[in-house]
Amino acid sequence: MENTYKGRELTPAMRQYLEAKGQVPEAILLFRMGDFYEIFFDDAVEAAPILEIALTTRDRGVENPIPMCGVPHHAVKSYVAKLLDAGKQVALCEQMEDPALAKGIVKREIVRVVSPGTVLDIDALDAARNNYMAAVVQGMDCIALAYLDASTGAFRGCCAADLNQLRIELARVEPRELLYMRRQEATAGKLASLIEHTAMRAMDEALFDPRAARDALGPLAGEAPLPPELLQAAGGLIGALKQLQRSDSTQMEPIEVYRIQDYMVLDETALADLEVLKTLSAGSRRHSLLGLMDKTSTPMGARLLKRWLSYPLVDKEQIEHRLDVVADLVRKSMLRSEIADRLKKLHDVERLATRAVTGQASPREILSLARSMAALVELRHVLAECSGHEIAEIMRALCDPPQAVVEAVENMLEPAPATAKDGDIFKPEYNQELNELSELKRGGKEWLLAYEEQLRQSTTISSLKVRFNRVFGYYIEVTRPNLHLVPQEFIRKQTTSNSERFFTPILKEHEEKVLHAEERAKGLEEELFLDLTARIARHRAEILGAAAAVARLDVFLSLAELAHAGGYCRPSIDYSDVLDLKESRHPVLERTMPAGRFVPNDIRLDCEKDQLLIITGPNMAGKSTVMRQAALICIMAQMGSFVPARGAVIGIVDRVFTRVGATDSLAKGLSTFMVEMKEAAEILKRASRKSLIVLDELGRGTSTYDGLSIAWAMAEYIHDFLCARTMFATHYHELTQLSQYKKRVRNLNIAVKEFNEEVLFLHKLVEGATNRSYGVQVARLAGVPRPVIDRAREVLSSLEEGTGDIQIERPRPARRKRLNEPQQPDLFAAAREREPAQPRTEDKTLNRIRNLSLDTLTPIEALNLLHELKKGLE
């Protein structure tokens, strides 16, 4: 332990701080000193700007002062949350004895270390999403991923075939913290560029040692043997959790191992392009598919809904099972209302139970947990009107509350205090000794009134009062005009401006008795509360089982309410290659538009006849909407939801691929076109016959001919080799010619009506192709100035005639150059001077070539123009 700092002798308190810091070198140490948590040395320099507090020094005025900053103890939760949001670990070092009674330096110990992935404070967590800490281990055959939510007990794991699969899982899990072995930093480095808002931490190799991992897991490993890599990842994760919480016990459930192939694959591109979990613009749930579907009443239900939506099923029987439950609830509107009323009374049972197990629950939280558990009995009676295997399972899980829960509901006071040290937790009759102490406190107040009256009569001082305050205790107050009447047995205690305060031996004896009773009552209540909490915690498995059942019921209720309110239909699920939607609608967009304004569309795809749909039409007409709604409907159906359509037949989709939009990824050094091509390559490498592919404007990030060539070749490859159901929206009208050569290509377009140079978007998907993009009309609708629109029409007319002879407008006179203004060099002037004079015929030909717009010239137009130019030179 260091005794000096930059040549200065350290005080015992600073040496104690450094000793504690040595136990948690990677954490920012909050050191309790009286009413503040202080932070010193390098931790203070790092923490002050994050916490937005002043960085000061200890022992000002001396050479090499110690940097420090501090936060009030009563507000520490909010400051800890800021550090965690910045990806930091935080260690809390508490005073373990009363400073007033301590001999020498106060004893202190680190009681808890918190990291972004191990937060248990309910107020610091998003109720609608899990807070995961994850660990990865790369082995010879796979990359194992284990992740847990310390606040709920959820513990899951899987094995990914490669980094690509692992990346997809991490996009769905969204861990706050990711642990890895130090020697696997190369793997972690590849992941770091793919994961946002995740703290990456290299951990000791010993944590992931197979034997240590097996010991750390213990019964959490479950009955089935785990793959070696997953055993290491899961065991290392539990070991890290125990280290952070400084406890050998754990509040986690046994690990649930799942296979990635048992669910529809939704990578981060599909999740983002389709705005499944959050919107692209604001990054929020609002106006995302999840935001639309979330009509849950409990935090447990909201978290489960997000998981179901992130992991749609690919097993027909499981999907039908969920649809059966939703269908049953859709038919019973009154029952849905009754169930929802009961669910709204429930608090976050999962997280409250975890806080009880870890001993961090407050009296308020225990009372909330107890009342929630008691309310489940009433919910079970309501469910008796439902039928089906799923409801029966839920009812079985809603068991009678344990005796400790009943005791809490019947004997805890409301409102319950914020901490157990505050007292006033239980009704006095809960415990005999507590009742006696309460009687003493109540009797003490009556005694004081009687004693005050006795003193008034014996002294004839009618204004005499017996009072109490926390600083001076009990005292007798006499005003100055009456001081000559004070008897000799009154002992002076304090002088104020208008009175004198006294006490008597009798009053002092009573004070000690009453104060002892109050102090003993608080201590006894704290003991009783800890005992009650421990007894409730023993029933954690039952409580979590009930919470899981409530979550499932809440999600089913949410899906039923959504289906009923939106007029959704039950999809028909099979293993065919068909996607047949009748009058389908975009689930989110139709809710943001005025009622009746959204135009529904029929969409049919199958791998035998209509495998590849080429969709043309102007911008803003609805091409992207039609494609997105088809993909979203597949996701909704396979997660067990009814869908926004009059009818739907859905052959199970194993993966949804999207290539939508065109944006640079500047942070990764990728251009728009490179992003397009990387996503296109991913589709071509990984799509199967069971996949659904959505392509929107592929190839527009490069020149017209390059883009058209790539789009054409990719469409052919999908048709000939992948045979996957595909929707391809494009402005390359030449692609519609594919239907002449490929039998499973079908042309569709978004209908448009023209009238007096005006264009009306009908948003209706109809048969056939279109050869117009209506770009000028869209520009006018967007507010482009009229002169630009008129000039664009002239240029467009010239190009459509195929002459390429565009009349160049006379430029405005150049502004007069200022003196000494630098001239823009003409890079080609010297070359032009060396060129021989061209004949007049060739001048005209060159001008036509210079004025060509290659981005809009079609191949047919190019051939005709080349023929004309050749004739002109003969």
N, C-alpha and C positions, 0 to 999 in steps of 0.2 A: 504494500500500500504506500502511495506517495505521501511524504511528510512536508514537501515543499512545493511551491508553485512559482516558477521563474525566479528562484532564489529566495522566495519568501517562505517563512515558516507558516504552515497551515494550522488553523484552529482545530480542536477536536471535532467540531461539527462538520468542517470541510473534509477532514480525513474520513469521517463516517460516510459522507456523501460519496467520496471516491471509492470507498470499499463497496458500497451498494452498487455504484455504477459499474464496477468491475464484474458484477454478477450478470449484468445485462448490457454488454457493450454495444449491441445494435439498437437498443431502445433509447428513447428520450426519457430521462428519469425525472419524475415529479416527486419532490422531496417535501413531505409535510413538516412545516414549521409554524406552529400555532394556527392562526386562521388562514394561512396561505400555503399553497404548494409552490415551492421555489425550484427554479431550474438554474444550474450553474455551468460555468466553463463553456466548452464547445457546444454542448446541448442548448445553452441559452442563446448563443449566436445563431444556431440553426432554427430554433423554435420561435424566437421573437417575431421575425417577419411573417411566419405562417400564422401565428396567433394574433398578429396585428397589435402587439403591445410593445411598450418601450423596452429597449435593452439598456440596462443600467449596470452598475458595478457594486460589488460588496467592498466595504472599507474604503470609501471615497477619500481622495487626497493622498493616498499612499502610492508608492511606485508599483507598477504591474498589478493593478486592481483586478479582482476576479469578476468576469462578466456574469451577469445574472438577470433574470426576469421572473415574474411570479404571477399567479392567478388566485383569486379568492377560492377558498375550499368549497363554498356553497355553489359556485358556478363551474366547478371543475369539469362536469360532464360535457358542457358545450365546447370547452377548450380541447378536451380529449378528442371530441368528434372532429374538430378542425385538423388536428394532427393526423388522425386516421384517414381523413379525406385526402391528405397530402401523401398517403402511402407509408406513414411512419408507424413504428411500434412505440408503445407507451408503457412505461413501468411506473406503478404507484407504490411509493415507499411511505408507509404510515407510521405514526407514533403509536407504540405498543403499550405506553403507560402514561399516566397523568403527569404532565410537566411539573405541576405544583408539588407532586409527591416524589418525583424522581430525585435520586441522589447522583449528582454529576450529570453527564450528558443523557438525554432522553433516549430510551431504547427504541430503535426503528427497524422495520423489516419490510421487504418487498412483498406485498400481499397479492399482487396481480400484475400480469403483463398482458396487454391488449394489442392486437394487430388488426388491420382492416378486415381480415377474414374471420375474426373470433369475437366480434362485438356481441354482447348480450343485452346491452341497455336497449329496451324496446323503443324509447324515444329517439334513439340515434339510428334506427333502422327503418327502411322502407317496408311498410306492412305488406305491400302487394308483391314483393319479390324476395327470393331467398338471398342470403348473404353467404356466398360460398368461399371456402378456402380449398385449394386444389393442390395436388402433387402429381408430377409426371415422372415416370421411369422408363427409359428406352432400353429394351432388351434385344435379343437376337431375332425374335419372331414378331414382336409387336411393341407398341408404345402404350404403356398402361396409364390410365387416368383415373385417379380417385378424387372425390370431392365431398366435402361435408359442410353442413350449415350448423355451426355450434349453437345457434340460437333456437333451433327447432329439433335437432337430433337427426335430421335427414343425412344419410350417408350412402353414396352411390359410387359405382365404379364400372369401367369398361376397358376393353382392349382395342386400340386403333391399329389398323394395318400399316399406316404410314403417317407422315406429318400432315398430309392433306386431310385425312380423316380426323386426326387430332385437332387440327385447326377448326374443322366444322363443329366438333363437340364443344370446343372452348367458346365458339361464337354463340352456341345455344345456352351453355351453362353460365357464361359471363361471371367468372370468379373474380372476387375482389383481390385475391392474393394467390400466387402460384409458387409452389416450392419445387426445387429440383436439387439433384446431387451436384456438388461442386465440379466433379469430373465430367458432367454432362452439360457444361456451359455452352458447347456448340449447338446442341439441340435447343437450349433455352434461348440462345441468341436468334435462332431462326423464328422462334415463337414470339419474341419480344416485339418484332416489327408487325405482327399480326394481331396482337391483343392490345386494346386500348383500355385505360383506366384500371389496369391490373398491376399490383405491386409484385415484382419478381424477386424471389429470395433464394440464394444458394444456401443449402443446408449441409450439416455435417454428414459425412458418409456413414457414420455409425448408426444414424437414425434409420437408414435404409438397408442395413445389414439384414439378411433373411431371418436370422435367429432373433435379433432384436425386434424386427418388424412383427414376427409371429407372437412374441411375448407381449408387445404393445397392444396388438389386436385382441388377443385372448378370445373371449366368446363372441366378439363383434365380427369375427371372421365367418360366422355362420357354419352350417353343416357341410356344404359342398366345398371341395378343395378349390382354392383360388389359383389361377395361373401365377407362376413365380414373380413375374413383373408386377402384377396387380397386388400380390401379397406385399411386395416391397413398397409400392406406392401408398397403399392403404395403411400399412403399419407405420411407415415413416410419417404419414399425415397425423395419425393418432398420437404418435410419440411427440411430434411437434406441438400438438394441442395440449398434451399433458405438461410439457415443459412450460408453455406460455401460461397455463392456468395454475401451475405450481401445485399439481395434485395428481395422485396416482389413479383416481377414479375418473370416469368419463360419463357424459350425459348422452352419448350417441346411441343410435339404434344399430343393430347388426347391418353390415354392408349389403346393399341391394345391387347385385351384379346384373347388368343387362347387355344385350348384343345390339350393336349399332344397326345391323341389318334388319332388326325387328321393327324399325321405324322408318318413315319417309325421311329422306335426307333433305335438309334445308340448310344450305351453307350461308355464310354471312352475306354473300351477294344477293341471293334470293330473299333472305329476311329483310335486307335493306331495300331492294328494288320494289318489292311488293308491300313494303311498310307493314310487315306482320306484327312486330312488337313495338315499333316506334316509328315516327314519321321522319322522312329524310330532311325536311326543312327545319323543324324545331327539335327533333330528337326526343319527342315526348310521346306518351301513350295516347294522348288525345288525338283523335282522328286516325289512329292506327287500327288495324283489325282487332288487336287485343283490346284497345280502348272501347271499340264498338261492342265487343262480345262480353266484356266484363260487367255483368249485372249481379255479381256476387255480393253477399251480405257480411262475410267474415274474411279476416286476413288469410286464414288457412285456405279458403276457397279461391281467393284471388291468386295465391301462389300456385295452387294446383292447376288452375285454368291456364296460367302462363306455361306451365310445364307440358300440359296436354297439347297446347297449340304449337309449342316448339318441337314436339315429338308426335306427329300424326302416326297412326297405326297403319300397318300393311297386312294385318290378318283380318280377313272378312268376318270371322266369327266374333272377334273382339269388338270390331266396329259395330256390328249388328247388335251386340249386347248393349253397348252404350246407347245406340239409337232407340232400342226398345224402352229403356228407362226414360229417355227424353219424350218419346211418344206418349207414354203413360201419363207423364206430368203435363204435357201440352193439353190433353183432354180434360184436365181437372183444374180449372182456373181458381176456384174457391180454395182448393187444397193448397195450391201454390201460394196463395196469399197468406194462408194460415202458417205454412212452413216458414215463409219469409219473415213473418212477424216474430217467430220464435228465434230464428237465426240472428236477427238484428240485436238480440239481447246478449249474444255471446261475445266475449273478448277473445284476444289472441291466445287460445288455450295452449297451443304448442309452445310458444315462447314463454308464457307464464309458468308452465310446468318445468321448463328448463331452468328458469331462474330459481324455482323452488329447489330443484335438485342441487344446484350449485351454491345454495345458501345466500343468494343475492336478492331474493324477493323481499319486497317491502310489505308491511301489513295491508296497504291498499291493493297491491298486486295479488296477495294471497286471497283477499276477500273477493276480488274480481274473478279469480280462478274458481273459487268455491261456488260463487253464484252462477257462473257459467255452467259448471258441472251439474248443479242442482236443476238448471233450466233444461238439461237434456232429457230429464224424465218426462217433462211435459211434451217435448218434441217427439219422444218415442210414442206417446199416446196418439198424437196427430198422424204419425206415419202409418198407424194401423189401417187407415183407409186406403193405402197404396197396396199394390200387388207387385209380384215379381221377385226373382231371386236376389237382385241387387238391394232392393229395399229391405228384404228380410235380413241380409247381411249387415246392413247399416243399423237396423233395429237391435240386432244382437250386440253390436259394438257399443250401443248407448246403454251401458249397464247402470245399475243403481249406483249412486255416488258412494265412495268409501265413508266410513264413520267419521274420519278426520275432517272430511269436507262438510259433512252435516254439522259437526261441532263448530266449524268456522262460520257457517251461515247463521247458526242459531246464537252464537255467543260473542262474535266480534262486533264492536261498536261501529256505527256509521256516523259521519265519515271517518274512515280509518286514517291513522296518522301516516305521514310520509316515511318515517323511519321507526324502527322498533325501540330506539332509545327515547322517543318522545313520550312513551306511556299512553294511557287511555286507549288500549287496544281491545280489551275484553270487558264484558259486563262483569261486575263484582262477583256475582253468583257462580261464575265459571270455575272458581277455585276458592276453597275455604279460607286459606290464608289471605288471599287477595281480598276476600270479602271482609275479613277482620280488619285489614289495613285500611280499607275504604271506609269502614265504620269509624275507625279512629280518626281519619281525616275529616269525615263529616261531623263527628262528635266534637272535633277540635274547633270547628267553626262555631258550633253552638256554645262551647265552653267559653270562647273568646267574647261572645256577645254577653254571656252571663257575667264574666269577669269584669267587662267594661262597665256594666250597670252597677256592680258591687262597688267598684272604685269611685264612680260618680257619687254614690250615696255616702261612702265613708269620707270622701274629701270635700263634698258639697260643690265640686267643680262640674257643672252641668255640660260644659263643652269638651270635657275630657274624652279622648278617643284612643282606642287600641287598634294599631294598624300594622301592616306588614309590607316590606319590599325586599327584593332579591339581594340588595346590597347590605342592608342593616338588619334584616330579619324582622322579628316582632318588637314593637316599641309602644310606649305610652306617650301621647302628644298632648302638651298643655300649653295654651296660649300665654303670652307674657303678662297680661293683666291678672292672671290667676296663679302666678308662680309663688306668691306668698302663702298659698293654701297647700302647696306640695308637701306631703309628709316626709319624714326622715328616711323611711325605708326605700324611697324612690332613688335609683342610682342613675346619675346623668349619663346619657349616651351620645347626644349630638345637639348642637345649637343651630337653629335656622333663623331667618330674619324676623319671623313673627312668633316663634314658639321655641320651646325646649322639648327634647325627647329623652324619655327615661325608660328604665326597665326594672323589674323586680325579680328576686330569686324564683318566685312562683312562675312568673311569665317566662323566664329563661328555661326552667325545667320543662314547661309545656312546649316551648319552641323546639327543643331538642327532640321531644317525643314525636311531635307532628312532622317535623322535617325528616326525621328518621323513617317515619311511616311512609311519606311520599317517596323518599329515595328507595326504600325497600320495595314499595309497590311497583316502581318503574323497573327495578332490577328483576323482580319476580315476573312481571308481564313480559319482559324480554326473554326470560328463560322459557316461559310457557309458550311464547310465540315460536321460538326456535324449535321446541319440541313438536308443536303442531305442524310446522313447516316440514320437519323431517318425516313425520308420519304421513303427510300428504305425498311427499316425494317418493315414499316406498311404493306408491300406487301409480308411478309414472307410466308404466307400460299400459295399464288400463286407460289412463288419461289420454295418452298419445293415440291409442287405438280408437278412442271415441273422437278425438280431434280429426284423425284421418277419415273416419266415417262421415263426420260433419262436412269436411272439405269436399268429399265426393258428392254428397247430397247438395251442397251449395253450388257446385259446378253444374250438376244436372239441372238444378232449378234455374240457374242462369241461362243455360242453353234452351230450356223450355220457354222461358220468358222471352228470349230473343226470337225464337221461332214463332211464337204466338203474336208478338207485337209486329214482326216484320212480314208476316204472311209467308213464311218459308215452307218448303216441302221436304219430306223425308227422301233422301237420295237412295237409289237402288245401287247396291254395291256388288260387284262381281270381279272375277279375275280376267275378264276379257281385255281387249285393247281398245275399247270404245270409250269415248267421252261425248255424251249426247245431252246437251242442256237446252231445255225449252224455256224461252222467255227469261233468260238469266239476267241477273242484275249485279252491279258492283256493290258489295255489302256496305262499304263505307260511304262511297260517293252518293248513293241514292238517299242516305240519311242526311247529308249536308245540303241537298237540293230541296227546293219546295216540293211538297207532296204532288205526285203525279207527273213530275217533269222528267224523271229519268226514263230513257227509252230502253226497254228490254230487248235482248237479242237471242236468237237461236244460234247455238254453236255445236258443230258435230265434227269429231275427229275419230278416225279408226285407222288401224295399220294395214287394212286390206284395200281401202278405196280412197278415203280422204285423210291421208296421213300428214300431208304438208299443205297448210293453208297459206297462200300468198295474199296478204291483205294490203290493198292500196287505198289511197284517199288523201285528202288534204290534211295539213296540220289542224289541230283543234277539233277534228271531226269525231274522234273517239276511238282510233285504232288501238292506242295503248290501253285505254279503259277496257275494251272488249277482251284483250289478251290477259290483262291482270285479273279481271273478274273470273275468268276460266280457271286460272291457277289458284286463286283464293278459294274458290268453291271446292276444288279438289282437296285443299288443305283442311277446310272446315268439315267436309264430309268425312275424311279419314280420321279426324280427331273425335268424331262422334256427334257432330252437330247437324241439324237441319240446314238447308242452304237456300239462298235467295233466288228461286226459280219456280216456274210452274211444274217442271218435271226435270229429273236429273238421273241419268244412268252413268255411273262412274266405274270404269275399269281401274282397279287399284294402281296407283302411281307410286313407283319406288323412289323417285327423286324429281324435284322441280328445278330446272335450270333456267336462269334468266340472263339476258343480255339487253339491258334497258338503259337508255340515257347515254350521255357522253360527257364525262368529266375528267379533268386531269387529276392525278394523284401526286401532287407536288411534293408531299412529305416523303413519298417513296421514290421520287425522281422518275415518275412514269407519265408519259404524255397521254392525251385522250386516246390516240390510236393504239398505243401500247396496252392501255387498260382494256380496250375492246378486244385486242388480239389475245391477251392472256385469258380473258373470260371465254372467248371463242374456243381457244385451245383446250380449256378445262372441259367444255361441253363435248367436244369431239373425242376426247380421251376417255370420258367417264360415263357418258349417257348410254342407256340400254333401251331395248324395245319397250320397257315398261315406264320409261321416263316421259316427262312432259317438258318440252322446250319452248321458251318464249323469247323470240328475237325481235328487237325493236330498232330499226334503222342501223343494222350492222354495216360497217364499212364507211360510214360518213366521216370518219376522222382522218381520211386521206383523200387523194385526188379522185375524181369521178370514176375514171377507168379502173384504177387500182381497187377502189371500193366495190365497184360493180363486179369485177372479176372475182374478188374474194367472196362476196355474197353469193354469187352464182355457184362457185365451186363448193362452198360450204353447204348450200341447199342441196346440191347433187349428192354430196357425201352423206348427209343426213337421210336423204331418200333411199340411196342405194345400199348403204352399209349399216346405218344405225336403226333405220325403220322405226324411229321414235315419233310419237305424236308431237307435231310442231306447228306453232303459229309464228308467221314471219311477216311483220309489218315493214313496209319499205316505200321509199320514194323512187327507187330504181324500177321504173315501169317495165324495163326490159326483162325483169325477172318473171313477169307474167307469161313470157314465152315458154317457160319451163313446162307448163301444162301440156304443151304440144309434144314434148319428148318424154315426159315422166308421167306414168299412168296414175300415180297416187297424189299428184299435185292438183290442187283446186284453187281457182282464183276467186277472191271475194273483195268487195270494196265497200267503203262507207258512203252511203248515198248523200248526194249534194243536189240542191235545187238552185238554178240560176235564174235571175230576173233583172233585166235592165242593168247589167254589170254588177248586180248585187248577188251574193252567195248566201244560201241558207243551209246550215248543217243539219241534216236530219238524224244523224247518229244511228242510222239503221244499217246493219250488215246485210248486203245483198250479193247475189251471184254476179260473177264477171269481174273484169279488170277495168281500171280507168287509166287514162294516159295523161291526166292533168293533176297538178298539185295545188292549184289555186293559191300559189304563194303570194301573188300581188294582192289578191282580195284579202288574204289573211293579214298582210302588211297594212292594208287600209283599215281593217278592223282594229288593229293594234295601235292606230293613231299616227302612223308615218305621215309626214306632211304631203299635201296634195301634189306639189310640183314633183316630188320624188316618185309618187305613184304614177303620175302621167308619163314621166320619162321612162319608168320601168315598163309600162305598157308598150311604148314605142319600141324599146329594145327587144322585149319579148316577141312582139309581132314580127320584127325583122328576123329573129332567130328561128321562129316557127315556120317562116317562109323558106328557110333553108339557104338564103343568100349569104348570110353572115356579113352583109354589107351594112354596118351600123353607122349612121350619120353622127360624127363626133360633134358635140356642142362646142361653140366657141368659148374658151375660158375667159374669165374676167381678167381685166388688165392687172398685171402683177404690181404689187405695191413697190414704191420707190425705196431702194435699198439705202440704209443709213451709211454714213461714212465709216470706213474701217470695219464694216460688218463682214464677217468671214463668209466666203463664197462656198456653196455646196459643190464639191468637185464632180465633174462629169466623168465617170469611170470609163465610159466607152467612147469618149471624144477622139482619142488617138486612134482607136481602131477604125472609127468611121472615116477619119482622114485618109487612112491607107486603103479603104475600099474603093474599087473602081466605080464610076458612075453607072447606074443601072438603066436599062431601056425603060421607056414609059410603061410598056405592057407589064413588065416585071414589077415596076413600082406599084401598080394597081393590085397585082396579085399578092405582093408582100403586105400591103396595107390590109387586105381582106384577112390574111392569116393572122396579122398582129391583133386585129379586132375581134377574133373569135373568142367565144366564151366556152372553154373546154369543159367546165363543170356542168353545163346544161346541154351540150351537143350529144345527141344520141349516136350510136354506131351507124345506123342507116343514114342519118343526115351527114355524118362524116364521109361516108363512101360517095354519096351524091356530090358533095362539095369537091372532093378530090377529083372526081370525074370532070366537073366544070372547070376546075383550075387547069387540069391537064389540057383540055380543049383550048383554053385561052392562051396557052403557051405555044400551041402548034402553029 
